[in-house]
Amino acid sequence: MKLTLQFLTVFIFASVSAQTPEKGEVVLLFAGDLVLSDHFEQVIGDDYQDVLKNWSEVGPFDIFMVNLEHPITTATQKVEKKFNFKMSPKYLPLLKGFGITLVNAANNHIADYGLEGLEETIRHLESIDIPYVGIGGNLQAARKPVVLEKAGWKIGFLGYFGGGDFAARADRAGFAPRRESIILQDVRRLRTEVDYLVVNFHWGVERSPEPEPEQVHLARKVIDAGADLIVGHHPHILQGIEEYEGKHIAYSLGNFVFGGNSRHTYDTALLKVTLSNNGPAIDLVPISVERWRPRPATGASKENTLSLVKSRSEKFKQEIPTSKGAQE
């Protein structure tokens, strides 16, 4: 009997170990708005490989997520608004060249060419195996998360934007609306399925250096519901980073490669998250964009970006989270 119990103990331990293997390290990168249209297309044209010239300097990563701030479409019928963006399908290889793993598509420009452009975007992304959150053929599909598995980690992603004419409905395509009841329901459901949960919000006031009070309120409620990280975009500039209940809220990551205006040289930043058995490590990675070619910033550009985000984070009584690697 003693031998049987001993065998049973070893068997049970082995079974548990097999079900819960030690996780490896996973590096996630997050950027703000990506716009490969208008001035970008006029200047870069078909010679887009040059945009990647210095990108490899950012170092290795496993997952890279951006906010895709336009449809990918050949549609010509614009919706009536001040600015309309669209990306030519010829730049699909550039998305892959950046190593983009998935995109948030819930934003105020994804329907600039109507539902035709939005639905074409879905087809193009699926054709190159880049998953997306925040849009779909109906409301249920637009709310559907993406779950990626890397090195033993199950990482979940969601995305939302405001409301309006192109918000998805039960029977119509569109973007996932930023309704609190929907978001909290989605987060609570996904929380039971993943190890790390990321929520994207396209929100805020353009050019504002800080979030609105209602953004802070919503972000904290979503963290309380189970999110580990909130990634924001839309203001086109960097805002502060808050640590709340041990989780992180990056209110705005500004622009990544943004061809919607003629300004092609500027400083911005990526958010880097390293998942390991020691827990998540959060870094801010300053980036210099020169003629729409991004690379890690150095010298004064790097220090100025770190100082800027640090000052904008002070209202949250939290300095920007940076690991040793981000300072070297």
Phi, psi and chi 1 to 4 in degrees:
 res  aa     phi    psi   chi1   chi2   chi3   chi4
   1 MET       -  -37.8 -172.1   65.3  154.2      -
   2 LYS   -62.4  -41.6 -176.4  176.2 -179.0 -179.1
   3 LEU   -65.0  -37.6  -71.8  173.5      -      -
   4 THR   -63.9  -44.2  -57.2      -      -      -
   5 LEU   -64.6  -39.8  -72.9  174.1      -      -
   6 GLN   -64.4  -42.0 -171.8  176.4   43.5      -
   7 PHE   -63.4  -40.7  169.8   78.2      -      -
   8 LEU   -62.7  -40.7 -159.1   58.6      -      -
   9 THR   -63.1  -45.1  -58.4      -      -      -
  10 VAL   -63.8  -41.3  171.5      -      -      -
  11 PHE   -62.6  -45.5  175.8   77.0      -      -
  12 ILE   -63.2  -43.6  -68.4  171.0      -      -
  13 PHE   -62.5  -42.9  176.9   77.2      -      -
  14 ALA   -64.4  -37.8      -      -      -      -
  15 SER   -66.0  -43.8  -62.9      -      -      -
  16 VAL   -63.1  -42.7  171.6      -      -      -
  17 SER   -62.5  -38.3  -62.9      -      -      -
  18 ALA   -67.7  -31.5      -      -      -      -
  19 GLN   -81.0  -25.4  -67.1  170.3    2.9      -
  20 THR  -125.7   67.2   56.2      -      -      -
  21 PRO   -66.5  154.9   26.1  -34.4      -      -
  22 GLU   -65.9  136.6 -173.3  164.8  -40.7      -
  23 LYS   -83.8  148.4  -64.5  178.2  174.8   64.6
  24 GLY   -87.2 -175.6      -      -      -      -
  25 GLU   -89.5  136.9 -174.5  174.5  -81.1      -
  26 VAL  -129.1  132.7  175.9      -      -      -
  27 VAL  -110.1  122.8  175.9      -      -      -
  28 LEU  -112.0  137.4  -60.8   84.5      -      -
  29 LEU  -117.3  142.4  -66.9 -178.1      -      -
  30 PHE  -130.0  134.7  -62.1   90.9      -      -
  31 ALA  -125.7  166.5      -      -      -      -
  32 GLY   -83.3 -132.8      -      -      -      -
  33 ASP   -77.1  132.5  -63.1  -16.4      -      -
  34 LEU  -113.7  120.0  176.0   70.9      -      -
  35 VAL  -133.0  108.7  173.7      -      -      -
  36 LEU  -107.4   60.1  -55.2 -179.7      -      -
  37 SER  -144.3 -175.2   70.1      -      -      -
  38 ASP    50.5 -115.2  -65.4   80.7      -      -
  39 HIS   -62.4  -37.2  -64.4  -81.7      -      -
  40 PHE   -57.2  -49.4  177.8   90.4      -      -
  41 GLU   -68.2  -37.3 -174.3  169.8   14.1      -
  42 GLN   -63.9  -38.4  -67.8  166.2   19.1      -
  43 VAL   -87.7  -45.3  173.5      -      -      -
  44 ILE   -80.0  -38.8  -60.4  -60.6      -      -
  45 GLY    59.5 -132.2      -      -      -      -
  46 ASP   -91.2   -5.9  -64.5  -27.3      -      -
  47 ASP   -89.2   52.7 -169.8   23.6      -      -
  48 TYR   -82.5  -13.8   54.8   80.5      -      -
  49 GLN   -62.7  -27.2  -71.2  -62.2  -33.7      -
  50 ASP   -63.2  -24.8 -174.7   61.3      -      -
  51 VAL   -62.1  -27.2  174.2      -      -      -
  52 LEU   -88.1    3.7  -59.6  170.7      -      -
  53 LYS   -48.8  -44.4  179.7  178.1  179.0 -179.3
  54 ASN  -112.8    8.0  -56.9  -52.1      -      -
  55 TRP   -66.0  -32.5  178.6 -120.0      -      -
  56 SER   -62.1  -18.9   61.8      -      -      -
  57 GLU   -66.7  -15.1  -63.1  173.5   18.9      -
  58 VAL   -68.1  -16.4   79.3      -      -      -
  59 GLY    92.0  175.2      -      -      -      -
  60 PRO   -71.4  147.4   25.8  -33.4      -      -
  61 PHE  -152.3  161.8   54.3   84.6      -      -
  62 ASP  -105.2  -32.4  -59.7  -71.2      -      -
  63 ILE  -137.9  134.3  -67.1  173.0      -      -
  64 PHE  -133.3  122.2 -179.3   30.9      -      -
  65 MET  -121.9  135.0 -175.0  174.9 -161.9      -
  66 VAL  -128.5  166.3  -58.2      -      -      -
  67 ASN   -93.4  112.3  174.4   58.7      -      -
  68 LEU   -80.6   99.9 -176.2   68.5      -      -
  69 GLU   -89.7   34.9 -177.4   77.2  -17.1      -
  70 HIS  -172.6  161.5   47.2   29.1      -      -
  71 PRO   -75.8  158.9   28.4  -34.2      -      -
  72 ILE  -105.9  105.4  -54.8  170.0      -      -
  73 THR  -160.3  156.7 -177.6      -      -      -
  74 THR  -104.8    6.1   57.3      -      -      -
  75 ALA   -60.1  150.4      -      -      -      -
  76 THR  -116.2  -11.7   57.5      -      -      -
  77 GLN   -87.4  105.5 -172.5   64.2   45.2      -
  78 LYS   -81.2  153.5  -57.1  177.7 -178.3  180.0
  79 VAL   -82.7  158.2  -59.2      -      -      -
  80 GLU   -80.5  111.4 -171.9  174.5  -18.1      -
  81 LYS  -165.3  173.6   57.4 -172.9  -58.4 -168.8
  82 LYS   -69.9  -45.6 -173.4  175.2 -179.0  178.9
  83 PHE  -125.4  133.0  -62.3  107.9      -      -
  84 ASN  -125.7  125.3  -62.5   77.6      -      -
  85 PHE  -114.5  148.1  -57.8  143.2      -      -
  86 LYS  -154.5  146.9   69.6  174.0  179.4  177.4
  87 MET  -103.6  134.6  174.0 -174.8  136.8      -
  88 SER   -71.4  140.1  168.2      -      -      -
  89 PRO   -58.1  -16.9  -26.1   35.4      -      -
  90 LYS   -64.9  -18.0   70.4 -177.5  178.7 -177.3
  91 TYR   -92.0    6.6  -68.8  132.5      -      -
  92 LEU   -56.1  -41.4  -71.6  169.2      -      -
  93 PRO   -61.4  -26.8  -24.9   35.8      -      -
  94 LEU   -69.7  -36.3 -173.7   51.4      -      -
  95 LEU   -58.3  -44.9  -59.5 -174.8      -      -
  96 LYS   -68.0  -35.0  -58.9  -64.6  -77.5 -171.0
  97 GLY   -63.8  -34.9      -      -      -      -
  98 PHE   -71.1  -14.5  -83.5  122.7      -      -
  99 GLY    80.0   23.5      -      -      -      -
 100 ILE   -65.1  125.8  -67.7  170.2      -      -
 101 THR   -94.4  -34.8  -43.5      -      -      -
 102 LEU  -160.5  164.0   75.8  161.5      -      -
 103 VAL  -131.2  151.7  -60.0      -      -      -
 104 ASN   -90.1  132.5  171.6   75.0      -      -
 105 ALA  -121.8    7.2      -      -      -      -
 106 ALA   -85.8   99.3      -      -      -      -
 107 ASN  -160.0  179.0   55.4   60.9      -      -
 108 ASN   -82.5    0.6   58.8  -51.2      -      -
 109 HIS  -117.7   -6.4  -74.3  -72.3      -      -
 110 ILE   -64.4  -23.5 -162.4   63.4      -      -
 111 ALA  -109.8   25.9      -      -      -      -
 112 ASP   -60.2  -23.6  -81.9    4.1      -      -
 113 TYR  -117.4   37.4  -74.2   77.2      -      -
 114 GLY    69.4 -170.9      -      -      -      -
 115 LEU   -67.2  -27.4  -67.0 -178.7      -      -
 116 GLU   -59.4  -47.0  178.1 -173.8   -8.4      -
 117 GLY   -67.2  -39.1      -      -      -      -
 118 LEU   -63.9  -45.8 -174.8  148.8      -      -
 119 GLU   -68.5  -33.5  -69.8  168.5  -18.0      -
 120 GLU   -66.7  -36.3 -173.0 -179.0  -12.9      -
 121 THR   -57.9  -45.2  -59.1      -      -      -
 122 ILE   -58.1  -45.0  -69.4  173.1      -      -
 123 ARG   -63.8  -40.9  -65.8 -165.4  -64.5  -87.9
 124 HIS   -67.2  -43.9  -76.5  -56.0      -      -
 125 LEU   -62.0  -42.4  -69.7  172.0      -      -
 126 GLU   -66.4  -29.9  -69.5  177.4  -12.2      -
 127 SER   -67.9  -24.6   75.2      -      -      -
 128 ILE  -113.2   15.8   58.6  171.1      -      -
 129 ASP    59.2   40.4  -63.6  -40.6      -      -
 130 ILE  -107.8  109.5  -69.1 -177.0      -      -
 131 PRO   -70.9  163.2   22.4  -28.6      -      -
 132 TYR  -142.4  153.6   50.0   87.0      -      -
 133 VAL  -124.0  154.4  -65.1      -      -      -
 134 GLY    96.2   -6.8      -      -      -      -
 135 ILE  -137.7  159.6   56.7  171.6      -      -
 136 GLY  -178.4  175.5      -      -      -      -
 137 GLY   -71.9  -12.9      -      -      -      -
 138 ASN  -159.8 -179.6   54.3   42.9      -      -
 139 LEU   -62.4  -42.3 -180.0   56.9      -      -
 140 GLN   -60.5  -42.6 -177.9  178.9    1.0      -
 141 ALA   -68.7  -37.7      -      -      -      -
 142 ALA   -66.2  -29.0      -      -      -      -
 143 ARG   -85.1   -8.5  -66.1  169.7   61.1 -176.3
 144 LYS   -65.4  130.8 -174.9  178.7  179.3 -179.3
 145 PRO   -78.9  163.0   30.6  -35.8      -      -
 146 VAL  -105.2  133.0  166.5      -      -      -
 147 VAL  -121.2  120.2  177.1      -      -      -
 148 LEU  -110.4  140.2  -60.6  179.9      -      -
 149 GLU  -112.7  121.4  -63.1 -170.3   39.3      -
 150 LYS  -139.4  126.9  -61.1  -76.7 -176.3  180.0
 151 ALA    50.0   39.2      -      -      -      -
 152 GLY    88.4   -5.9      -      -      -      -
 153 TRP   -94.3  138.7  -69.7   87.0      -      -
 154 LYS  -108.2  115.4  -67.5 -177.2   72.3  173.7
 155 ILE  -116.6  124.6  -52.8  162.7      -      -
 156 GLY  -106.8  145.9      -      -      -      -
 157 PHE  -133.0  140.6  -56.4   85.3      -      -
 158 LEU  -136.7  160.5  -67.2  162.3      -      -
 159 GLY  -151.9  143.8      -      -      -      -
 160 TYR  -146.0  152.1  -53.6   89.6      -      -
 161 PHE  -145.6  131.8  164.4   68.3      -      -
 162 GLY    15.3 -123.5      -      -      -      -
 163 GLY  -163.1 -163.3      -      -      -      -
 164 GLY   118.2 -166.9      -      -      -      -
 165 ASP   -60.4  -30.6  -67.5  -19.1      -      -
 166 PHE  -105.2   17.2  -67.8  101.5      -      -
 167 ALA   -66.7  139.0      -      -      -      -
 168 ALA   -64.4  149.1      -      -      -      -
 169 ARG  -123.4  175.0  -58.7  174.7 -172.1  169.3
 170 ALA   -58.8  -30.3      -      -      -      -
 171 ASP  -123.1   19.1   59.6   -9.4      -      -
 172 ARG  -148.1  143.6 -162.9 -165.7   73.1  174.4
 173 ALA   -66.3  161.5      -      -      -      -
 174 GLY   160.0 -165.1      -      -      -      -
 175 PHE   -99.4  159.8   57.3   78.2      -      -
 176 ALA   -74.9  118.6      -      -      -      -
 177 PRO   -73.4  148.9   27.5  -34.2      -      -
 178 ARG   -85.4   68.2 -162.0  176.5   60.4 -115.0
 179 ARG  -102.7  126.8  -66.8 -152.1  -61.2  -95.6
 180 GLU   -55.2  -44.0 -176.6  178.3  -59.1      -
 181 SER   -61.7  -40.7   59.5      -      -      -
 182 ILE   -65.2  -46.8  -77.2  178.1      -      -
 183 ILE   -62.5  -47.7  -61.7  162.9      -      -
 184 LEU   -63.5  -39.1  -63.3 -177.1      -      -
 185 GLN   -62.8  -45.3 -176.1 -177.9   67.7      -
 186 ASP   -63.9  -42.5  -66.9  -12.7      -      -
 187 VAL   -65.7  -46.1  167.8      -      -      -
 188 ARG   -62.3  -38.0  -72.0  167.8 -179.1  147.6
 189 ARG   -67.2  -46.1 -177.5 -173.6  -62.4  119.7
 190 LEU   -70.4  -29.8 -174.8   57.6      -      -
 191 ARG   -53.8  -35.9  176.5   71.6  -84.1  169.9
 192 THR   -75.6  -10.1   64.3      -      -      -
 193 GLU  -108.2  -13.3  -58.1  173.9    9.3      -
 194 VAL  -130.6  164.7  -60.8      -      -      -
 195 ASP   -91.7  -26.5  -56.6  -57.2      -      -
 196 TYR  -145.2  133.9 -166.3   77.0      -      -
 197 LEU  -127.9  123.5 -161.2  164.8      -      -
 198 VAL  -115.1  130.8 -178.8      -      -      -
 199 VAL  -118.3  127.2  177.9      -      -      -
 200 ASN   -97.4  134.0  -80.2 -103.7      -      -
 201 PHE  -125.1  123.6  -74.2  137.8      -      -
 202 HIS   -95.1  109.1 -160.3   68.7      -      -
 203 TRP  -160.4  178.5   61.5   -1.2      -      -
 204 GLY    91.8 -175.1      -      -      -      -
 205 VAL  -106.9  129.0  177.2      -      -      -
 206 GLU   -58.9  134.2  -68.3 -169.9    5.4      -
 207 ARG    69.7    4.2  -56.0  -64.3  171.1 -173.2
 208 SER   -78.1  133.0  173.6      -      -      -
 209 PRO   -77.1   -6.7   27.7  -34.8      -      -
 210 GLU  -145.4  156.0   60.7 -177.0   46.6      -
 211 PRO   -73.1  160.4   28.3  -35.8      -      -
 212 GLU   -76.8  153.8  -61.7  -65.7  -68.2      -
 213 PRO   -54.4  -37.2  -27.0   35.3      -      -
 214 GLU   -68.0  -27.0   55.5  -93.7   27.3      -
 215 GLN   -67.7  -44.4  -68.0  176.3 -109.3      -
 216 VAL   -61.0  -43.2  177.4      -      -      -
 217 HIS   -61.3  -48.0  175.2   75.3      -      -
 218 LEU   -65.0  -44.7  176.2   60.0      -      -
 219 ALA   -57.3  -44.2      -      -      -      -
 220 ARG   -68.0  -36.6  -68.3  173.8  178.8  176.1
 221 LYS   -64.7  -37.7  -71.2 -164.4   74.2  169.2
 222 VAL   -70.1  -37.6  172.9      -      -      -
 223 ILE   -62.0  -45.3  -66.4  -71.5      -      -
 224 ASP   -59.7  -31.1  -70.6  -21.6      -      -
 225 ALA   -76.9  -15.7      -      -      -      -
 226 GLY   136.4   -2.8      -      -      -      -
 227 ALA   -71.6  148.0      -      -      -      -
 228 ASP   -99.1  -28.5  -65.6  -65.3      -      -
 229 LEU  -148.1  137.1  173.8   68.1      -      -
 230 ILE  -117.6  128.5  -69.7  174.2      -      -
 231 VAL  -115.2  122.2  174.8      -      -      -
 232 GLY  -111.7  155.9      -      -      -      -
 233 HIS  -159.6  164.0   20.5   74.8      -      -
 234 HIS   129.3  -39.2  177.4   63.4      -      -
 235 PRO   -66.3  -12.5  -28.0   38.8      -      -
 236 HIS    72.4    1.4  -59.9  -58.3      -      -
 237 ILE  -133.8  163.7   61.7  173.0      -      -
 238 LEU   -76.8  136.3  -63.0  168.2      -      -
 239 GLN  -116.1 -176.1  -67.1 -177.7  -14.2      -
 240 GLY   -75.1  166.4      -      -      -      -
 241 ILE  -117.4  129.5  -60.6  171.6      -      -
 242 GLU  -110.9  137.3  178.0 -179.7   15.0      -
 243 GLU   -99.8  122.7 -178.6  175.2  -21.8      -
 244 TYR  -133.0  120.8  171.0   74.5      -      -
 245 GLU    53.1   37.1  -61.0  -68.0  -16.5      -
 246 GLY    79.0   -0.1      -      -      -      -
 247 LYS  -107.7  175.1  -44.6  -65.4 -176.3  175.4
 248 HIS  -128.8  145.0  -67.1   90.8      -      -
 249 ILE  -128.7  111.2  -54.7  163.4      -      -
 250 ALA   -98.5  101.8      -      -      -      -
 251 TYR   -66.8  -35.1  -76.0   99.0      -      -
 252 SER  -155.7  128.6  172.6      -      -      -
 253 LEU   -96.9   10.7  -68.1 -179.8      -      -
 254 GLY    65.5 -147.6      -      -      -      -
 255 ASN   -98.5  148.3  -69.2  -23.2      -      -
 256 PHE  -100.0 -103.3  178.7   45.3      -      -
 257 VAL   -99.9  109.6  176.1      -      -      -
 258 PHE  -122.4  102.7 -169.1   87.3      -      -
 259 GLY   -94.9   10.6      -      -      -      -
 260 GLY   -71.3  -15.5      -      -      -      -
 261 ASN  -135.7  176.9   55.5   44.9      -      -
 262 SER   -81.9   -8.0   59.2      -      -      -
 263 ARG   -74.7  109.3 -176.1  170.3  176.9 -116.7
 264 HIS  -108.7   -5.7   53.4   66.3      -      -
 265 THR  -128.7  121.8  -61.9      -      -      -
 266 TYR  -168.7  170.3   48.4   88.8      -      -
 267 ASP  -107.8  143.3  -68.4  -32.4      -      -
 268 THR  -149.9 -157.9 -174.9      -      -      -
 269 ALA  -159.0  156.4      -      -      -      -
 270 LEU  -108.3  154.6  -55.3  175.9      -      -
 271 LEU  -101.8  127.9 -171.0   71.6      -      -
 272 LYS  -113.9  128.1  178.0 -179.9  177.9 -178.3
 273 VAL  -121.2  123.7  179.6      -      -      -
 274 THR  -110.0  115.6  -56.2      -      -      -
 275 LEU   -95.6  130.0  -59.3  179.6      -      -
 276 SER  -150.0  179.8   71.0      -      -      -
 277 ASN   -68.0  -11.6  -70.6  -64.7      -      -
 278 ASN   -88.1    0.6  -63.4  -38.0      -      -
 279 GLY   100.2  174.0      -      -      -      -
 280 PRO   -75.1  138.8   24.7  -31.5      -      -
 281 ALA  -113.4  129.6      -      -      -      -
 282 ILE  -109.9  127.9  -51.4  -66.6      -      -
 283 ASP  -126.8  147.7  -62.8  -32.3      -      -
 284 LEU  -101.4  126.4 -170.7   71.3      -      -
 285 VAL  -112.6  100.9 -178.0      -      -      -
 286 PRO   -61.2  139.3  -24.5   36.1      -      -
 287 ILE  -128.1  136.2  -64.4  -70.0      -      -
 288 SER  -104.9  130.4  -70.6      -      -      -
 289 VAL  -109.5  122.2  179.0      -      -      -
 290 GLU  -123.6  114.6  -61.7  173.0   -4.4      -
 291 ARG    49.2   46.2  -69.4 -166.6   66.3   78.4
 292 TRP    66.0   16.7  -67.6  -60.0      -      -
 293 ARG  -103.7  109.8  -62.9 -164.5  -57.6  -97.3
 294 PRO   -85.3  145.7   30.0  -33.0      -      -
 295 ARG  -155.7  159.6   62.1  169.8  177.1   78.0
 296 PRO   -59.4  134.8  -24.8   35.2      -      -
 297 ALA   -74.3  154.8      -      -      -      -
 298 THR  -134.0  168.8   58.3      -      -      -
 299 GLY    55.1 -135.1      -      -      -      -
 300 ALA   -64.5  -35.8      -      -      -      -
 301 SER   -60.8  -44.6  -67.6      -      -      -
 302 LYS   -62.7  -49.2  175.9 -179.4  176.9  179.1
 303 GLU   -65.4  -38.0  -65.5  -53.0  -43.9      -
 304 ASN   -64.3  -39.8  -71.0  -18.2      -      -
 305 THR   -67.0  -44.2  -62.6      -      -      -
 306 LEU   -61.1  -42.8  -70.5  172.3      -      -
 307 SER   -65.6  -39.3  -64.5      -      -      -
 308 LEU   -61.3  -50.4  176.0   70.5      -      -
 309 VAL   -69.3  -33.7  179.0      -      -      -
 310 LYS   -61.2  -44.7  178.4  178.2  179.3  179.0
 311 SER   -66.1  -35.3   67.7      -      -      -
 312 ARG   -80.1   -8.8  -68.3  177.1  179.2  177.2
 313 SER   -95.0  -11.7  -58.2      -      -      -
 314 GLU   -64.3  -28.8  -72.3  175.2   -9.5      -
 315 LYS   -64.1  -21.1   67.1  169.7  -68.5 -178.1
 316 PHE   -92.9    5.9  -53.5  114.6      -      -
 317 LYS    55.2   39.5  -63.9 -178.0  170.4   58.3
 318 GLN  -145.2  117.6  170.1   66.7   33.2      -
 319 GLU   -69.9  157.2  -67.8 -167.2    1.7      -
 320 ILE   -61.6  135.4   58.3  171.2      -      -
 321 PRO   -76.2  119.0   24.3  -28.4      -      -
 322 THR  -138.0  132.7   54.0      -      -      -
 323 SER   -88.6  173.2   70.1      -      -      -
 324 LYS   -56.1  -39.2 -178.3  179.1  178.1 -178.3
 325 GLY   -60.9  -32.1      -      -      -      -
 326 ALA   -74.7  -15.1      -      -      -      -
 327 GLN   -97.5   -8.5  -60.3  -67.4  -29.7      -
 328 GLU   -83.5      -  -67.8  177.0  -15.5      -
